[in-house]
Amino acid sequence: MTREHGILRVGTSGYQYDHWVGNFYPSGLPQKEWLEHYAQHFDTVEINNTFYHLRDRSTFESWGQWVPSDFLYAVKFSRYGSHIKRLKAAEQTVFACLAYTNYALSRGA
């Protein structure tokens, strides 16, 4: 019997936490360099703010310049589809979310 193996990635739910300064982020490291520092230790991060509002392409492009090309973003599904629409017309809301996040999802392809 053959078993396929997946890829295990370890990351956190976000990376912008002030209480990490001095514990994870070196004291004095500017906040604009936090993602780059984070990506030196983890290869994935969950993007929580997509739950509240969809990001435009320029946001993903700007994040992309601070991380390696194989870095993975886990984009959280929009609350519009999950909480407001309650997954009614799920196909439409999933496709809308994917259209807005297409760059993030395909940047490693």
C-alpha positions as CSV (number, residue, x, y, z in Angstrom):
1,M,0.0,0.0,0.0
2,T,1.3,3.4,-0.9
3,R,0.8,6.5,1.1
4,E,1.2,10.0,-0.4
5,H,2.9,12.6,1.8
6,G,1.9,16.2,2.1
7,I,3.9,19.2,3.0
8,L,3.8,20.3,6.6
9,R,4.1,24.1,7.1
10,V,4.2,25.8,10.4
11,G,3.2,29.4,10.8
12,T,1.0,31.6,13.0
13,S,-2.3,33.4,12.7
14,G,-0.8,36.7,11.7
15,Y,2.5,38.3,12.4
16,Q,1.8,41.9,13.6
17,Y,1.7,41.6,17.4
18,D,3.3,44.3,19.5
19,H,3.8,41.9,22.4
20,W,6.2,39.9,20.3
21,V,8.8,42.7,20.4
22,G,11.6,41.7,22.6
23,N,10.4,38.0,22.6
24,F,10.4,37.2,18.8
25,Y,11.1,40.5,17.1
26,P,14.4,42.2,18.2
27,S,13.8,45.4,20.1
28,G,14.2,48.3,17.8
29,L,13.3,46.4,14.6
30,P,11.0,48.7,12.6
31,Q,7.4,47.3,12.2
32,K,7.8,47.5,8.4
33,E,10.6,44.8,8.7
34,W,8.5,42.4,10.8
35,L,7.2,40.3,7.9
36,E,10.8,39.8,6.6
37,H,12.0,38.7,10.0
38,Y,9.0,36.4,10.4
39,A,9.7,34.8,7.1
40,Q,13.2,33.9,8.2
41,H,11.6,31.6,10.9
42,F,8.3,30.4,9.4
43,D,7.3,29.5,5.8
44,T,3.6,30.4,6.1
45,V,1.3,32.9,7.8
46,E,-2.5,33.2,8.0
47,I,-3.8,36.5,6.7
48,N,-6.6,37.4,9.1
49,N,-7.6,40.8,7.7
50,T,-9.0,39.2,4.6
51,F,-11.8,38.0,6.9
52,Y,-12.8,41.6,7.4
53,H,-12.1,43.1,4.0
54,L,-10.6,41.8,0.8
55,R,-7.1,43.1,-0.1
56,D,-6.2,44.5,-3.5
57,R,-3.4,43.2,-5.6
58,S,-0.9,45.9,-4.6
59,T,-1.1,44.7,-1.0
60,F,-0.1,41.2,-1.9
61,E,2.6,42.5,-4.2
62,S,4.0,44.6,-1.4
63,W,4.0,41.6,1.0
64,G,5.7,39.5,-1.7
65,Q,8.8,41.6,-1.7
66,W,9.6,40.8,1.9
67,V,9.4,37.0,1.8
68,P,11.0,34.1,-0.2
69,S,9.2,33.0,-3.4
70,D,8.1,29.7,-1.7
71,F,6.4,31.5,1.3
72,L,2.7,30.5,1.6
73,Y,-0.1,32.8,2.7
74,A,-3.2,31.2,4.1
75,V,-5.9,33.6,3.2
76,K,-8.8,33.6,5.5
77,F,-12.2,33.4,3.8
78,S,-14.3,36.6,3.9
79,R,-16.8,37.0,6.7
80,Y,-19.3,38.2,4.1
81,G,-19.5,34.7,2.7
82,S,-19.3,32.8,5.9
83,H,-21.1,34.9,8.5
84,I,-23.3,37.4,6.6
85,K,-24.4,35.2,3.6
86,R,-24.0,32.1,5.8
87,L,-22.6,30.2,2.9
88,K,-25.8,30.8,0.8
89,A,-24.7,31.2,-2.8
90,A,-21.4,29.9,-1.6
91,E,-20.1,29.4,-5.2
92,Q,-20.4,33.1,-5.9
93,T,-18.8,34.3,-2.7
94,V,-15.9,31.8,-3.0
95,F,-15.2,32.8,-6.6
96,A,-15.4,36.5,-5.5
97,C,-12.9,35.9,-2.7
98,L,-10.6,33.9,-5.0
99,A,-10.8,36.7,-7.7
100,Y,-9.6,39.2,-5.2
101,T,-6.8,37.0,-3.8
102,N,-5.8,35.4,-7.1
103,Y,-2.4,37.0,-7.0
104,A,-1.7,35.6,-3.5
105,L,-2.8,32.2,-4.4
106,S,-0.9,31.9,-7.7
107,R,2.3,33.7,-6.8
108,G,4.2,30.5,-6.3
109,A,2.9,28.7,-9.4
